[in-house]
Amino acid sequence: MNGHPKKIKNDKYDPELVTWPKLEHVGFELWTVNSGSIFDNIYIGDSMDEANALADSTWKSFKDDEKAIKEKFDAAKKEAEDAKKAAAEADKEEEADKADEDDKDDEDDKDDEDDEKKEL
């Protein structure tokens, strides 16, 4: 294969249908699985050599630094989430302990009432 897609004859093709004197803008609709994806240094052309040269001078020169920053960010985010989860669990435990104390106190109050009745 020579790197070019196979051309399919289109009898309805009209080269005059849509023409622009100067193409100045390009739009992209991107669907990503991971949030936080960043797209920059977009190359539009037909030369792999030019594309590779652009990649070498841009993306490849800082990709390891970006990866390290992302890993640090993810670790800090996970640490914060874990701390929040641990605090919520501690709050639940504290509430359970208070409920147990209240139950004990209620039992003590009942015992006191029983003692008072016996004294009368």
N, CA, C and O atoms as a DFTB+ gen file, in Angstrom:
480 C
 N C O
     1  1       0.853      -1.186       0.000
     2  2       0.000       0.000       0.000
     3  2       0.886       1.233       0.000
     4  3       1.917       1.253       0.673
     5  1       0.511       2.235      -0.725
     6  2       1.344       3.415      -0.885
     7  2       1.057       4.510       0.142
     8  3       1.599       5.607       0.013
     9  1       0.228       4.258       1.154
    10  2      -0.056       5.252       2.176
    11  2      -1.226       6.151       1.854
    12  3      -1.584       6.996       2.675
    13  1      -1.826       6.005       0.712
    14  2      -2.977       6.823       0.344
    15  2      -4.213       5.935       0.284
    16  3      -4.134       4.790      -0.160
    17  1      -5.348       6.454       0.725
    18  2      -6.560       5.626       0.660
    19  2      -6.970       5.391      -0.792
    20  3      -6.681       6.190      -1.682
    21  1      -7.643       4.284      -0.994
    22  2      -8.138       3.952      -2.330
    23  2      -9.234       4.947      -2.704
    24  3     -10.123       5.229      -1.901
    25  1      -9.168       5.464      -3.897
    26  2     -10.171       6.411      -4.363
    27  2     -11.344       5.662      -4.969
    28  3     -11.173       4.707      -5.727
    29  1     -12.525       6.111      -4.620
    30  2     -13.753       5.507      -5.135
    31  2     -14.402       6.520      -6.059
    32  3     -14.572       7.685      -5.698
    33  1     -14.761       6.079      -7.238
    34  2     -15.386       6.982      -8.212
    35  2     -16.745       7.440      -7.676
    36  3     -17.537       6.637      -7.183
    37  1     -16.994       8.746      -7.783
    38  2     -18.245       9.332      -7.325
    39  2     -18.794      10.187      -8.459
    40  3     -18.329      11.302      -8.696
    41  1     -19.795       9.645      -9.157
    42  2     -20.370      10.369     -10.302
    43  2     -21.072      11.652      -9.880
    44  3     -21.259      12.543     -10.709
    45  1     -21.471      11.772      -8.604
    46  2     -22.188      12.951      -8.146
    47  2     -21.260      14.025      -7.575
    48  3     -21.723      15.072      -7.123
    49  1     -19.960      13.765      -7.597
    50  2     -19.016      14.731      -7.041
    51  2     -19.026      16.020      -7.859
    52  3     -18.935      15.993      -9.086
    53  1     -19.136      17.144      -7.161
    54  2     -19.138      18.444      -7.822
    55  2     -18.064      19.309      -7.168
    56  3     -18.266      19.793      -6.054
    57  1     -16.929      19.512      -7.835
    58  2     -15.848      20.289      -7.226
    59  2     -16.210      21.755      -7.007
    60  3     -15.529      22.445      -6.248
    61  1     -17.251      22.239      -7.646
    62  2     -17.667      23.630      -7.482
    63  2     -18.727      23.806      -6.390
    64  3     -19.114      24.932      -6.079
    65  1     -19.193      22.710      -5.815
    66  2     -20.270      22.771      -4.836
    67  2     -19.877      23.582      -3.602
    68  3     -20.596      24.497      -3.199
    69  1     -18.758      23.251      -3.017
    70  2     -18.291      23.965      -1.832
    71  2     -16.824      24.313      -2.050
    72  3     -15.967      23.430      -2.109
    73  1     -16.551      25.574      -2.165
    74  2     -15.162      26.009      -2.309
    75  2     -14.937      27.222      -1.425
    76  3     -15.826      28.056      -1.257
    77  1     -13.771      27.310      -0.876
    78  2     -13.389      28.449      -0.072
    79  2     -12.104      29.019      -0.661
    80  3     -11.201      28.268      -1.028
    81  1     -12.023      30.315      -0.751
    82  2     -10.787      30.895      -1.284
    83  2      -9.603      30.645      -0.345
    84  3      -8.462      30.506      -0.786
    85  1      -9.899      30.591       0.953
    86  2      -8.835      30.371       1.931
    87  2      -9.424      29.606       3.114
    88  3     -10.368      30.072       3.753
    89  1      -8.873      28.448       3.400
    90  2      -9.326      27.658       4.542
    91  2      -8.535      28.104       5.765
    92  3      -7.321      27.909       5.822
    93  1      -9.215      28.705       6.746
    94  2      -8.537      29.272       7.902
    95  2      -8.821      28.552       9.210
    96  3      -8.092      28.747      10.183
    97  1      -9.841      27.740       9.261
    98  2     -10.222      27.116      10.530
    99  2     -10.499      25.628      10.315
   100  3     -10.934      25.198       9.246
   101  1     -10.234      24.873      11.355
   102  2     -10.521      23.441      11.351
   103  2     -11.215      23.132      12.662
   104  3     -10.803      23.632      13.708
   105  1     -12.254      22.321      12.629
   106  2     -12.959      21.932      13.853
   107  2     -12.765      20.463      14.134
   108  3     -12.632      19.652      13.217
   109  1     -12.749      20.128      15.406
   110  2     -12.607      18.738      15.830
   111  2     -13.714      18.405      16.814
   112  3     -14.053      19.209      17.683
   113  1     -14.261      17.236      16.673
   114  2     -15.168      16.716      17.692
   115  2     -14.457      15.519      18.294
   116  3     -14.283      14.492      17.638
   117  1     -14.051      15.657      19.540
   118  2     -13.246      14.632      20.188
   119  2     -14.040      13.961      21.295
   120  3     -14.676      14.626      22.113
   121  1     -13.995      12.655      21.310
   122  2     -14.627      11.880      22.367
   123  2     -13.499      11.209      23.135
   124  3     -12.704      10.470      22.555
   125  1     -13.427      11.460      24.428
   126  2     -12.359      10.869      25.220
   127  2     -12.952      10.038      26.349
   128  3     -14.055      10.301      26.829
   129  1     -12.202       9.043      26.754
   130  2     -12.608       8.200      27.878
   131  2     -12.141       8.835      29.183
   132  3     -12.847       8.783      30.191
   133  1     -10.963       9.428      29.165
   134  2     -10.389      10.026      30.372
   135  2     -10.581      11.533      30.342
   136  3     -10.315      12.185      29.333
   137  1     -11.044      12.075      31.455
   138  2     -11.150      13.529      31.524
   139  2      -9.752      14.118      31.652
   140  3      -8.817      13.450      32.094
   141  1      -9.631      15.356      31.265
   142  2      -8.348      16.024      31.394
   143  2      -7.437      15.853      30.205
   144  3      -6.280      16.271      30.259
   145  1      -7.917      15.250      29.130
   146  2      -7.086      15.102      27.937
   147  2      -6.843      16.467      27.321
   148  3      -7.742      17.305      27.251
   149  1      -5.619      16.673      26.879
   150  2      -5.247      17.947      26.275
   151  2      -4.721      17.678      24.873
   152  3      -3.916      16.772      24.660
   153  1      -5.180      18.464      23.939
   154  2      -4.719      18.344      22.564
   155  2      -4.083      19.662      22.164
   156  3      -4.697      20.722      22.279
   157  1      -2.856      19.586      21.697
   158  2      -2.200      20.783      21.192
   159  2      -1.208      20.356      20.109
   160  3      -0.988      19.166      19.887
   161  1      -0.620      21.335      19.448
   162  2       0.355      21.059      18.397
   163  2      -0.202      20.080      17.366
   164  3       0.428      19.071      17.051
   165  1      -1.362      20.383      16.857
   166  2      -2.008      19.509      15.883
   167  2      -1.400      19.763      14.509
   168  3      -1.342      20.898      14.036
   169  1      -0.959      18.706      13.896
   170  2      -0.326      18.794      12.583
   171  2      -1.314      18.353      11.518
   172  3      -1.945      17.303      11.637
   173  1      -1.441      19.151      10.490
   174  2      -2.259      18.768       9.340
   175  2      -1.345      18.820       8.124
   176  3      -0.847      19.882       7.750
   177  1      -1.142      17.711       7.541
   178  2      -0.250      17.640       6.380
   179  2      -0.183      16.227       5.860
   180  3      -0.951      15.362       6.283
   181  1       0.724      15.993       4.951
   182  2       0.824      14.656       4.372
   183  2       2.256      14.125       4.404
   184  3       2.594      13.206       3.658
   185  1       3.091      14.695       5.259
   186  2       4.476      14.250       5.344
   187  2       4.741      13.653       6.719
   188  3       4.666      14.348       7.732
   189  1       5.050      12.366       6.747
   190  2       5.385      11.713       8.016
   191  2       6.671      12.291       8.591
   192  3       6.821      12.396       9.809
   193  1       7.605      12.669       7.708
   194  2       8.857      13.253       8.191
   195  2       8.586      14.561       8.932
   196  3       9.144      14.796      10.003
   197  1       7.728      15.413       8.360
   198  2       7.377      16.672       9.023
   199  2       6.628      16.403      10.327
   200  3       6.878      17.057      11.339
   201  1       5.721      15.449      10.296
   202  2       4.952      15.121      11.505
   203  2       5.880      14.613      12.601
   204  3       5.746      15.009      13.759
   205  1       6.814      13.745      12.250
   206  2       7.759      13.222      13.245
   207  2       8.679      14.316      13.773
   208  3       8.999      14.340      14.961
   209  1       9.106      15.223      12.893
   210  2       9.959      16.334      13.329
   211  2       9.196      17.227      14.312
   212  3       9.758      17.666      15.315
   213  1       7.918      17.495      14.025
   214  2       7.108      18.294      14.935
   215  2       6.950      17.574      16.275
   216  3       7.068      18.192      17.332
   217  1       6.684      16.273      16.229
   218  2       6.540      15.493      17.465
   219  2       7.835      15.532      18.277
   220  3       7.803      15.683      19.498
   221  1       8.969      15.396      17.597
   222  2      10.254      15.421      18.310
   223  2      10.499      16.765      18.983
   224  3      11.026      16.813      20.094
   225  1      10.122      17.855      18.322
   226  2      10.414      19.183      18.860
   227  2       9.367      19.671      19.853
   228  3       9.592      20.661      20.548
   229  1       8.244      19.002      19.928
   230  2       7.184      19.454      20.843
   231  2       6.868      18.353      21.846
   232  3       7.427      18.333      22.943
   233  1       6.012      17.476      21.494
   234  2       5.477      16.468      22.413
   235  2       6.559      15.617      23.073
   236  3       6.543      15.441      24.291
   237  1       7.485      15.093      22.300
   238  2       8.493      14.204      22.879
   239  2       9.420      14.920      23.854
   240  3       9.989      14.296      24.750
   241  1       9.570      16.220      23.679
   242  2      10.489      16.949      24.544
   243  2       9.926      17.171      25.949
   244  3      10.692      17.420      26.879
   245  1       8.606      17.087      26.123
   246  2       8.042      17.330      27.460
   247  2       7.074      16.257      27.933
   248  3       6.461      16.418      28.988
   249  1       6.919      15.173      27.193
   250  2       5.934      14.153      27.573
   251  2       6.256      13.494      28.909
   252  3       5.347      13.192      29.682
   253  1       7.543      13.266      29.193
   254  2       7.906      12.628      30.462
   255  2       7.617      13.550      31.644
   256  3       7.168      13.099      32.698
   257  1       7.879      14.858      31.458
   258  2       7.568      15.821      32.516
   259  2       6.063      15.890      32.759
   260  3       5.620      15.934      33.907
   261  1       5.276      15.899      31.684
   262  2       3.813      15.934      31.830
   263  2       3.311      14.682      32.533
   264  3       2.418      14.750      33.377
   265  1       3.887      13.545      32.184
   266  2       3.477      12.285      32.808
   267  2       3.775      12.313      34.306
   268  3       2.946      11.882      35.108
   269  1       4.950      12.816      34.690
   270  2       5.317      12.891      36.110
   271  2       4.380      13.832      36.861
   272  3       3.965      13.534      37.981
   273  1       4.046      14.964      36.250
   274  2       3.123      15.911      36.885
   275  2       1.747      15.279      37.047
   276  3       1.111      15.431      38.091
   277  1       1.283      14.568      36.014
   278  2      -0.030      13.905      36.070
   279  2      -0.043      12.851      37.173
   280  3      -1.017      12.753      37.920
   281  1       1.022      12.065      37.284
   282  2       1.097      11.038      38.326
   283  2       1.088      11.672      39.718
   284  3       0.443      11.157      40.632
   285  1       1.800      12.787      39.878
   286  2       1.821      13.497      41.156
   287  2       0.428      14.030      41.486
   288  3      -0.025      13.926      42.625
   289  1      -0.249      14.600      40.488
   290  2      -1.607      15.111      40.673
   291  2      -2.551      13.981      41.068
   292  3      -3.335      14.124      42.006
   293  1      -2.477      12.854      40.350
   294  2      -3.349      11.714      40.648
   295  2      -3.101      11.174      42.059
   296  3      -4.042      10.802      42.761
   297  1      -1.821      11.133      42.472
   298  2      -1.495      10.638      43.819
   299  2      -2.064      11.574      44.884
   300  3      -2.613      11.114      45.885
   301  1      -1.937      12.875      44.672
   302  2      -2.484      13.842      45.635
   303  2      -4.004      13.754      45.686
   304  3      -4.602      13.840      46.759
   305  1      -4.622      13.582      44.531
   306  2      -6.081      13.458      44.469
   307  2      -6.531      12.207      45.223
   308  3      -7.495      12.248      45.987
   309  1      -5.823      11.090      45.001
   310  2      -6.174       9.846      45.683
   311  2      -5.985       9.979      47.190
   312  3      -6.803       9.490      47.970
   313  1      -4.903      10.645      47.597
   314  2      -4.644      10.852      49.022
   315  2      -5.766      11.668      49.667
   316  3      -6.217      11.358      50.770
   317  1      -6.208      12.709      48.967
   318  2      -7.300      13.543      49.489
   319  2      -8.601      12.738      49.568
   320  3      -9.347      12.853      50.541
   321  1      -8.869      11.929      48.551
   322  2     -10.084      11.096      48.558
   323  2     -10.026      10.072      49.684
   324  3     -11.021       9.837      50.371
   325  1      -8.850       9.463      49.870
   326  2      -8.687       8.476      50.951
   327  2      -8.872       9.128      52.321
   328  3      -9.499       8.552      53.210
   329  1      -8.316      10.347      52.486
   330  2      -8.458      11.062      53.762
   331  2      -9.918      11.401      54.018
   332  3     -10.394      11.280      55.147
   333  1     -10.630      11.823      52.987
   334  2     -12.053      12.147      53.130
   335  2     -12.854      10.895      53.500
   336  3     -13.752      10.935      54.341
   337  1     -12.503       9.792      52.851
   338  2     -13.187       8.523      53.140
   339  2     -12.899       8.075      54.582
   340  3     -13.802       7.624      55.286
   341  1     -11.648       8.201      55.010
   342  2     -11.275       7.812      56.376
   343  2     -11.992       8.699      57.392
   344  3     -12.440       8.211      58.429
   345  1     -12.104       9.993      57.103
   346  2     -12.803      10.907      58.013
   347  2     -14.281      10.538      58.109
   348  3     -14.864      10.575      59.193
   349  1     -14.879      10.186      56.986
   350  2     -16.296       9.792      56.993
   351  2     -16.484       8.508      57.801
   352  3     -17.453       8.382      58.549
   353  1     -15.567       7.563      57.655
   354  2     -15.654       6.319      58.426
   355  2     -15.463       6.588      59.918
   356  3     -16.136       5.987      60.754
   357  1     -14.536       7.501      60.246
   358  2     -14.309       7.853      61.651
   359  2     -15.556       8.518      62.239
   360  3     -15.923       8.261      63.385
   361  1     -16.205       9.379      61.440
   362  2     -17.447      10.018      61.896
   363  2     -18.528       8.972      62.167
   364  3     -19.251       9.059      63.159
   365  1     -18.632       7.987      61.280
   366  2     -19.628       6.924      61.479
   367  2     -19.335       6.152      62.757
   368  3     -20.239       5.827      63.528
   369  1     -18.035       5.861      62.969
   370  2     -17.655       5.128      64.172
   371  2     -17.976       5.938      65.424
   372  3     -18.472       5.399      66.413
   373  1     -17.688       7.236      65.370
   374  2     -17.955       8.116      66.503
   375  2     -19.457       8.167      66.799
   376  3     -19.868       8.142      67.959
   377  1     -20.261       8.238      65.755
   378  2     -21.713       8.248      65.937
   379  2     -22.198       6.942      66.540
   380  3     -23.079       6.933      67.399
   381  1     -21.613       5.830      66.080
   382  2     -21.989       4.527      66.628
   383  2     -21.611       4.435      68.103
   384  3     -22.377       3.914      68.913
   385  1     -20.424       4.945      68.452
   386  2     -19.985       4.939      69.852
   387  2     -20.920       5.790      70.714
   388  3     -21.277       5.391      71.823
   389  1     -21.318       6.964      70.205
   390  2     -22.244       7.831      70.949
   391  2     -23.583       7.131      71.143
   392  3     -24.192       7.221      72.209
   393  1     -24.033       6.435      70.105
   394  2     -25.308       5.716      70.208
   395  2     -25.202       4.619      71.270
   396  3     -26.139       4.407      72.040
   397  1     -24.064       3.924      71.311
   398  2     -23.856       2.887      72.329
   399  2     -23.848       3.501      73.722
   400  3     -24.423       2.945      74.658
   401  1     -23.183       4.667      73.854
   402  2     -23.143       5.355      75.150
   403  2     -24.541       5.763      75.575
   404  3     -24.914       5.602      76.737
   405  1     -25.312       6.290      74.640
   406  2     -26.683       6.697      74.957
   407  2     -27.506       5.493      75.409
   408  3     -28.300       5.590      76.344
   409  1     -27.310       4.361      74.737
   410  2     -28.036       3.153      75.129
   411  2     -27.649       2.734      76.550
   412  3     -28.509       2.354      77.344
   413  1     -26.345       2.804      76.867
   414  2     -25.891       2.454      78.208
   415  2     -26.480       3.408      79.242
   416  3     -26.924       3.002      80.317
   417  1     -26.468       4.689      78.879
   418  2     -27.005       5.711      79.781
   419  2     -28.491       5.467      80.017
   420  3     -28.980       5.613      81.138
   421  1     -29.206       5.094      78.959
   422  2     -30.635       4.795      79.105
   423  2     -30.840       3.615      80.040
   424  3     -31.767       3.611      80.850
   425  1     -29.970       2.606      79.927
   426  2     -30.072       1.438      80.814
   427  2     -29.804       1.860      82.257
   428  3     -30.488       1.409      83.176
   429  1     -28.801       2.729      82.458
   430  2     -28.493       3.214      83.814
   431  2     -29.677       3.991      84.373
   432  3     -30.018       3.846      85.547
   433  1     -30.311       4.820      83.533
   434  2     -31.474       5.588      83.971
   435  2     -32.602       4.640      84.388
   436  3     -33.290       4.890      85.378
   437  1     -32.788       3.575      83.648
   438  2     -33.845       2.619      83.978
   439  2     -33.530       1.923      85.306
   440  3     -34.416       1.703      86.132
   441  1     -32.250       1.581      85.493
   442  2     -31.844       0.958      86.759
   443  2     -32.104       1.909      87.922
   444  3     -32.577       1.492      88.980
   445  1     -31.790       3.202      87.719
   446  2     -32.025       4.193      88.777
   447  2     -33.512       4.294      89.105
   448  3     -33.897       4.395      90.271
   449  1     -34.339       4.267      88.066
   450  2     -35.790       4.335      88.281
   451  2     -36.262       3.116      89.065
   452  3     -37.083       3.228      89.975
   453  1     -35.735       1.955      88.703
   454  2     -36.109       0.732      89.415
   455  2     -35.695       0.811      90.885
   456  3     -36.453       0.412      91.769
   457  1     -34.502       1.323      91.139
   458  2     -34.024       1.458      92.527
   459  2     -34.932       2.401      93.319
   460  3     -35.262       2.130      94.474
   461  1     -35.334       3.517      92.684
   462  2     -36.205       4.485      93.357
   463  2     -37.547       3.855      93.705
   464  3     -38.103       4.123      94.770
   465  1     -38.063       3.027      92.821
   466  2     -39.352       2.385      93.069
   467  2     -39.246       1.409      94.248
   468  3     -40.165       1.290      95.058
   469  1     -38.130       0.732      94.324
   470  2     -37.937      -0.227      95.413
   471  2     -37.860       0.480      96.755
   472  3     -38.337      -0.028      97.770
   473  1     -37.241       1.680      96.744
   474  2     -37.101       2.430      97.984
   475  2     -38.440       2.939      98.482
   476  3     -38.614       3.137      99.684
   477  1     -39.376       3.151      97.596
   478  2     -40.664       3.672      97.997
   479  2     -41.487       2.562      98.543
   480  3     -42.629       2.781      98.947
